[in-house]
Amino acid sequence: MTDRTLIISLCGAALVAILAACTFGSVNLSPARLAAALFGGGEIGDQLVLWEIRLPRALAAFTVGAALGLSGAALQGLLRNPLAEPGILGVSSCAALAATLALFYGLAGASAFVLPIAAVVGALAATLVLAIAAMHTSSMVTLILIGVGLTSFSGALMALLLNLAPNPFTLSDLINWTLGSVANRSVNDMALASPFLVAGLACLVFARRELSALTLGEEAAFGIGVNLRRTRMLVIIGAGLLTGAAVSIAGAIAFVGIVAPHLVRPLVAYDPARTFAPAALLAGVILVFADIGVRIIPTPSELKLGVVAALIGAPAFVWIAMKRRPANG
């Protein structure tokens, strides 16, 4: 399968996923009702459900999934290990912690940009710690342990904030950001995160060729003119910006960034640069379908997207880890 065919197929799958997200819910919309609402006809209620609730929610899920899938592909290319991913390495947790701190102390009310900026700062702080560690060790096990430490520390602080929440409304907001959700997200939420998404994407696009060269090893890549410091910084900043933006939209979502790149990598000859677009598209599709499951699974209260993503992704992570040869760790 060529890259073009793969990308076209995944774009088709993304369109199907978004249409399915617009169709299914507490009240299903038939194809005729969906088409009418889509083009400004039909009942006013159908138009409101489509344009104000379901379509923004589906686009938010796809955007978050794409950002995390792209971040995962970039980090895996930089560290040359399929177990690298923002959630596993603690980046998502640190971003969520920074966002919840902004919510807890009421800083988010000062400006609409406070929340995405806080999430991006948290993500960049975690990626900086990982970058420094990566310069001093070649062991992925060490990096994962550092990621576990970052995740545990962030989780402990978020649990402390939950315990200290001054009222039920603040507690509800904190839980949403801790467990991850795209419920009630609007186009404005994505617009606020878009500058960070675009900047992160630009950083990774500039580094994509160098990541392909890194598959030869750092010494060989340096020998053919790759600026290793510049490449590391571009990937770290790009992944941090994308992860922070994703967290500012949906809260902490783990594992999707490891599953999508792993699935598409064999289809692109294990080339990190060619993995970017397919991994982003597939991760977006996975998260849209996960959110459909969140909405249609009969439960007393709606499940959180981060919980469903973990239920899908954690077994996949274990499977990927078990397939790896000991010599690679």
C-alpha positions as CSV (number, residue, x, y, z in Angstrom):
1,M,0.0,0.0,0.0
2,T,1.4,3.4,-1.0
3,D,1.5,6.4,1.4
4,R,-1.1,8.2,-0.8
5,T,-3.5,5.2,-0.7
6,L,-3.1,4.8,3.1
7,I,-3.8,8.5,3.8
8,I,-6.8,8.6,1.5
9,S,-8.2,5.5,3.2
10,L,-7.7,7.0,6.6
11,C,-9.3,10.2,5.5
12,G,-12.3,8.2,4.4
13,A,-12.3,6.4,7.7
14,A,-12.2,9.8,9.5
15,L,-15.2,11.1,7.5
16,V,-17.1,7.9,8.3
17,A,-16.3,8.2,12.0
18,I,-17.3,11.9,12.2
19,L,-20.6,11.1,10.4
20,A,-21.2,8.2,12.7
21,A,-20.6,10.5,15.7
22,C,-23.2,12.9,14.3
23,T,-25.7,10.1,13.8
24,F,-25.6,8.1,17.0
25,G,-26.5,9.4,20.5
26,S,-29.3,9.5,23.0
27,V,-31.5,10.1,19.9
28,N,-30.3,8.7,16.7
29,L,-30.6,10.8,13.5
30,S,-31.5,9.0,10.4
31,P,-29.4,9.6,7.3
32,A,-32.2,11.8,5.8
33,R,-32.5,13.9,9.0
34,L,-28.7,14.2,9.3
35,A,-28.4,15.3,5.7
36,A,-31.3,17.8,6.1
37,A,-29.7,19.3,9.3
38,L,-26.3,19.4,7.6
39,F,-27.5,21.6,4.8
40,G,-29.7,23.9,6.9
41,G,-33.0,22.1,6.5
42,G,-35.1,19.8,8.7
43,E,-36.2,20.5,12.2
44,I,-34.6,23.2,14.3
45,G,-33.9,20.6,17.1
46,D,-31.9,18.4,14.7
47,Q,-29.8,21.4,13.5
48,L,-29.0,22.4,17.1
49,V,-28.1,18.8,18.0
50,L,-25.8,18.5,15.0
51,W,-24.1,22.0,14.9
52,E,-24.0,22.8,18.6
53,I,-23.4,19.4,20.2
54,R,-22.4,16.4,18.1
55,L,-20.3,17.9,15.3
56,P,-18.1,20.1,17.6
57,R,-17.7,17.1,20.0
58,A,-16.7,14.8,17.1
59,L,-14.2,17.4,15.8
60,A,-12.8,17.9,19.2
61,A,-12.3,14.1,19.7
62,F,-10.6,13.9,16.3
63,T,-8.4,16.9,16.9
64,V,-7.2,15.6,20.3
65,G,-6.6,12.1,18.9
66,A,-4.7,13.5,15.9
67,A,-2.5,15.7,18.2
68,L,-1.7,12.8,20.5
69,G,-1.1,10.4,17.6
70,L,1.3,12.8,16.0
71,S,3.1,13.5,19.3
72,G,3.4,9.8,19.9
73,A,4.9,9.1,16.4
74,A,7.4,12.0,16.9
75,L,8.5,10.9,20.4
76,Q,8.8,7.3,19.2
77,G,11.0,8.4,16.3
78,L,13.2,10.6,18.5
79,L,13.7,8.0,21.1
80,R,13.6,5.1,18.6
81,N,11.3,3.1,20.8
82,P,7.6,2.1,20.2
83,L,6.8,2.5,23.9
84,A,7.3,6.3,23.9
85,E,4.1,8.3,24.1
86,P,2.9,11.5,25.9
87,G,0.7,9.6,28.3
88,I,3.2,6.9,29.1
89,L,6.0,9.4,29.6
90,G,4.0,11.6,32.0
91,V,3.6,14.6,29.5
92,S,-0.2,14.4,29.5
93,S,-0.4,14.1,33.3
94,C,1.8,17.1,33.8
95,A,-0.3,19.1,31.3
96,A,-3.5,18.1,33.0
97,L,-2.0,19.0,36.4
98,A,-1.1,22.5,35.1
99,A,-4.6,22.9,33.7
100,T,-6.3,21.8,36.9
101,L,-4.1,24.2,38.9
102,A,-5.4,27.0,36.7
103,L,-8.9,25.9,37.3
104,F,-8.5,25.3,41.1
105,Y,-7.1,28.8,41.7
106,G,-9.6,30.5,39.4
107,L,-6.9,31.7,37.0
108,A,-8.9,30.3,34.0
109,G,-11.5,33.0,34.5
110,A,-8.9,35.8,33.9
111,S,-8.6,35.0,30.2
112,A,-9.8,32.3,27.8
113,F,-6.1,31.6,26.9
114,V,-5.0,30.8,30.5
115,L,-6.2,27.2,30.4
116,P,-4.5,26.2,27.1
117,I,-1.3,28.1,28.0
118,A,-1.2,26.4,31.4
119,A,-1.6,23.0,29.8
120,V,1.1,23.7,27.2
121,V,3.5,24.9,30.0
122,G,2.9,21.7,31.9
123,A,3.5,19.6,28.9
124,L,6.7,21.5,27.9
125,A,8.0,21.1,31.5
126,A,7.6,17.3,31.4
127,T,9.1,17.0,27.9
128,L,12.1,19.1,29.1
129,V,12.7,16.7,32.0
130,L,12.5,13.8,29.5
131,A,14.8,15.5,27.1
132,I,17.5,16.1,29.8
133,A,17.1,12.5,30.9
134,A,17.4,11.3,27.3
135,M,20.7,13.1,26.9
136,H,22.2,11.2,29.8
137,T,20.8,7.7,29.2
138,S,20.2,5.5,26.2
139,S,17.9,3.2,28.2
140,M,14.2,3.5,27.4
141,V,13.4,1.7,30.6
142,T,14.9,4.6,32.5
143,L,12.8,7.1,30.6
144,I,9.7,5.1,31.2
145,L,10.5,5.0,34.9
146,I,10.9,8.7,34.9
147,G,7.6,9.0,33.1
148,V,6.0,6.8,35.7
149,G,7.4,9.0,38.4
150,L,6.1,12.2,36.6
151,T,2.7,10.5,36.2
152,S,2.5,9.4,39.9
153,F,3.6,12.8,41.2
154,S,1.1,14.6,39.0
155,G,-1.6,12.2,39.9
156,A,-0.9,12.7,43.6
157,L,-1.1,16.5,43.3
158,M,-4.3,16.2,41.3
159,A,-5.8,13.9,44.0
160,L,-4.8,16.5,46.5
161,L,-6.6,19.2,44.5
162,L,-9.7,17.0,44.4
163,N,-9.7,16.6,48.1
164,L,-9.3,20.3,48.6
165,A,-12.0,21.4,46.1
166,P,-14.0,24.1,47.8
167,N,-17.4,23.2,46.2
168,P,-19.0,20.4,44.1
169,F,-18.8,22.5,40.9
170,T,-15.1,22.9,41.1
171,L,-14.8,19.2,42.0
172,S,-16.8,18.3,38.8
173,D,-14.5,20.5,36.6
174,L,-11.4,19.0,38.1
175,I,-12.7,15.4,37.6
176,N,-13.5,16.2,33.9
177,W,-9.9,17.4,33.3
178,T,-8.4,14.5,35.3
179,L,-10.3,11.7,33.5
180,G,-10.6,13.3,30.1
181,S,-13.8,14.3,28.2
182,V,-14.9,16.1,25.1
183,A,-18.5,16.6,26.3
184,N,-19.8,20.1,25.8
185,R,-16.7,21.2,23.8
186,S,-17.3,23.9,21.3
187,V,-15.6,25.3,18.2
188,N,-14.3,28.1,20.5
189,D,-12.4,25.6,22.6
190,M,-10.6,24.3,19.5
191,A,-10.0,27.8,18.3
192,L,-8.2,28.7,21.5
193,A,-6.0,25.7,21.2
194,S,-5.4,26.1,17.5
195,P,-2.3,28.4,17.8
196,F,-0.5,25.8,19.9
197,L,-1.6,23.0,17.6
198,V,-0.3,24.8,14.5
199,A,3.0,25.8,16.2
200,G,3.5,22.2,17.4
201,L,2.7,20.8,14.0
202,A,5.2,23.2,12.4
203,C,7.9,22.1,14.7
204,L,7.4,18.5,14.0
205,V,7.2,19.0,10.2
206,F,10.6,20.8,10.3
207,A,12.1,17.8,12.2
208,R,10.5,15.0,10.2
209,R,13.4,14.4,7.8
210,E,16.0,14.4,10.6
211,L,13.9,11.8,12.4
212,S,14.2,9.5,9.4
213,A,17.9,9.9,9.5
214,L,18.0,9.0,13.2
215,T,16.9,5.5,12.3
216,L,20.5,5.0,11.2
217,G,21.7,5.9,14.7
218,E,22.8,9.2,16.2
219,E,26.5,8.9,15.0
220,A,25.5,8.1,11.5
221,A,22.9,10.8,11.4
222,F,25.4,13.4,12.7
223,G,27.8,12.2,10.0
224,I,25.4,13.1,7.3
225,G,24.8,16.5,8.7
226,V,21.8,16.1,11.0
227,N,21.8,18.8,13.8
228,L,20.9,16.5,16.7
229,R,20.3,19.3,19.3
230,R,18.0,21.2,16.9
231,T,16.1,18.0,16.1
232,R,15.6,17.1,19.8
233,M,14.4,20.6,20.6
234,L,12.0,20.7,17.7
235,V,10.5,17.4,18.6
236,I,10.3,18.1,22.3
237,I,8.7,21.6,21.8
238,G,6.4,20.3,19.1
239,A,5.2,17.3,21.1
240,G,4.8,19.5,24.2
241,L,2.7,22.1,22.3
242,L,0.5,19.4,20.7
243,T,0.0,17.5,23.9
244,G,-0.7,20.7,25.9
245,A,-3.2,21.8,23.3
246,A,-4.9,18.4,23.4
247,V,-5.1,18.4,27.2
248,S,-6.6,21.9,27.1
249,I,-9.4,20.6,25.0
250,A,-10.1,17.2,26.5
251,G,-8.0,16.7,29.6
252,A,-5.8,13.7,30.1
253,I,-6.1,11.0,27.4
254,A,-3.6,8.2,27.5
255,F,-2.5,5.4,25.2
256,V,-4.0,6.5,21.9
257,G,-0.6,8.0,21.1
258,I,1.1,4.7,21.4
259,V,-1.4,2.5,19.6
260,A,-1.9,4.5,16.4
261,P,1.8,4.9,15.4
262,H,2.4,1.2,16.2
263,L,-0.4,0.1,13.9
264,V,0.7,2.2,10.9
265,R,4.4,1.8,11.2
266,P,4.6,-1.5,9.3
267,L,2.6,0.1,6.5
268,V,5.2,2.9,5.9
269,A,8.4,0.7,6.1
270,Y,9.1,1.9,9.7
271,D,10.0,5.4,8.5
272,P,9.2,8.0,11.3
273,A,8.6,10.8,8.8
274,R,6.1,8.7,6.8
275,T,4.4,7.7,10.1
276,F,3.3,11.2,11.0
277,A,0.2,11.7,8.9
278,P,-1.2,8.2,9.1
279,A,-0.7,8.0,12.8
280,A,-2.5,11.3,13.4
281,L,-5.4,10.3,11.2
282,L,-5.8,6.8,12.8
283,A,-5.5,8.2,16.3
284,G,-8.2,10.7,15.5
285,V,-10.5,8.0,14.2
286,I,-9.9,5.8,17.2
287,L,-10.8,8.6,19.6
288,V,-13.9,9.5,17.7
289,F,-15.2,5.9,17.8
290,A,-14.2,5.7,21.5
291,D,-16.3,8.8,22.2
292,I,-19.2,7.3,20.3
293,G,-18.9,4.3,22.7
294,V,-18.9,6.8,25.6
295,R,-22.2,8.2,24.5
296,I,-24.1,5.0,23.5
297,I,-22.9,2.6,26.3
298,P,-25.9,2.3,28.7
299,T,-24.5,3.5,32.0
300,P,-26.1,5.6,34.8
301,S,-23.8,8.5,34.0
302,E,-21.7,9.1,30.9
303,L,-18.3,7.5,31.0
304,K,-15.2,9.6,30.7
305,L,-13.3,9.4,27.4
306,G,-10.0,9.0,29.1
307,V,-11.3,6.0,30.9
308,V,-12.5,4.3,27.7
309,A,-9.3,5.2,25.9
310,A,-7.3,3.6,28.7
311,L,-9.5,0.4,28.6
312,I,-8.7,0.1,24.9
313,G,-5.1,1.3,25.0
314,A,-3.6,-0.3,28.1
315,P,-4.0,-3.9,26.9
316,A,-2.5,-2.8,23.5
317,F,0.4,-1.2,25.4
318,V,1.0,-4.5,27.3
319,W,0.9,-6.4,24.0
320,I,3.4,-4.0,22.4
321,A,5.7,-4.3,25.4
322,M,5.6,-8.1,25.4
323,K,6.5,-8.2,21.7
324,R,9.6,-6.2,22.1
325,R,13.0,-8.0,22.2
326,P,14.9,-7.6,25.5
327,A,17.9,-6.3,23.5
328,N,15.9,-3.2,22.4
329,G,15.1,-2.0,25.9
